[in-house]
Amino acid sequence: VLHEKNYKGAEEEARIAIKKDPANITSYAVLIALYTQQNDVPKAVAAADEGLAANANDLSLLVMKAKLLERINDIEKMAQTYEAIFKLRPNDGVFRSDLAALYLQAGKPAEAEASR
């Protein structure tokens, strides 16, 4: 449905699937993609937050949220999201580097150094 740009139908299908199974990560990903395609990043972030409320430790939802926050340049929330990612993947060099860069961008060199 989403590939046909039937946004309302895709949203309804995803919402039905979530109602049946709130832990259905794929349905949250569909909502995030749907809202992102419509350039409604705040709504996409809200869908990611909704998914994370039901799946707090889902790495894919956290990464999607971080990328969305990057699009709207919300450095503080991006850093918080990368901190959550870092807790799940503490030895992942890519996430460590991303978090350090965010802290540097936010003018927090001590936090940047600690996250390396």
SULVEN-V209872 format. One record per residue. N is the residue number from 0. RES is the residue in one small letter. BURIAL is b if it has 16 or more other C-alpha atoms within 10 Angstrom, else e. D_LAST is the distance of its C-alpha to the last C-alpha in whole Angstrom. Layout:
BEGIN
N & RES & BURIAL & D_LAST
N & RES & BURIAL & D_LAST
END
This chain:
BEGIN
0 & v & e & 42
1 & l & b & 39
2 & h & e & 40
3 & e & e & 43
4 & k & e & 42
5 & n & e & 44
6 & y & b & 41
7 & k & e & 43
8 & g & e & 44
9 & a & b & 41
10 & e & b & 39
11 & e & e & 42
12 & e & b & 42
13 & a & b & 38
14 & r & b & 39
15 & i & e & 42
16 & a & b & 39
17 & i & b & 37
18 & k & e & 40
19 & k & e & 41
20 & d & e & 38
21 & p & b & 35
22 & a & b & 32
23 & n & b & 33
24 & i & b & 30
25 & t & e & 32
26 & s & b & 34
27 & y & b & 31
28 & a & b & 30
29 & v & b & 33
30 & l & b & 33
31 & i & b & 30
32 & a & b & 31
33 & l & b & 34
34 & y & b & 33
35 & t & b & 31
36 & q & e & 34
37 & q & e & 36
38 & n & e & 33
39 & d & e & 33
40 & v & b & 29
41 & p & e & 30
42 & k & b & 32
43 & a & b & 29
44 & v & b & 27
45 & a & e & 29
46 & a & b & 30
47 & a & b & 26
48 & d & b & 26
49 & e & e & 30
50 & g & b & 29
51 & l & b & 26
52 & a & e & 28
53 & a & e & 30
54 & n & b & 27
55 & a & e & 24
56 & n & e & 22
57 & d & b & 23
58 & l & b & 20
59 & s & e & 22
60 & l & b & 23
61 & l & b & 20
62 & v & b & 19
63 & m & b & 22
64 & k & b & 21
65 & a & b & 18
66 & k & e & 20
67 & l & b & 23
68 & l & b & 21
69 & e & e & 20
70 & r & e & 24
71 & i & e & 25
72 & n & e & 22
73 & d & e & 21
74 & i & b & 18
75 & e & e & 18
76 & k & e & 19
77 & m & b & 16
78 & a & b & 13
79 & q & e & 16
80 & t & b & 16
81 & y & b & 13
82 & e & b & 12
83 & a & b & 15
84 & i & b & 14
85 & f & b & 11
86 & k & e & 13
87 & l & e & 15
88 & r & e & 13
89 & p & e & 10
90 & n & e & 10
91 & d & e & 10
92 & g & e & 8
93 & v & e & 10
94 & f & b & 9
95 & r & b & 6
96 & s & e & 7
97 & d & b & 9
98 & l & b & 8
99 & a & b & 6
100 & a & b & 10
101 & l & b & 12
102 & y & b & 11
103 & l & e & 11
104 & q & e & 15
105 & a & e & 16
106 & g & e & 15
107 & k & e & 13
108 & p & e & 11
109 & a & e & 10
110 & e & b & 9
111 & a & b & 7
112 & e & e & 5
113 & a & e & 6
114 & s & b & 4
115 & r & e & 0
END
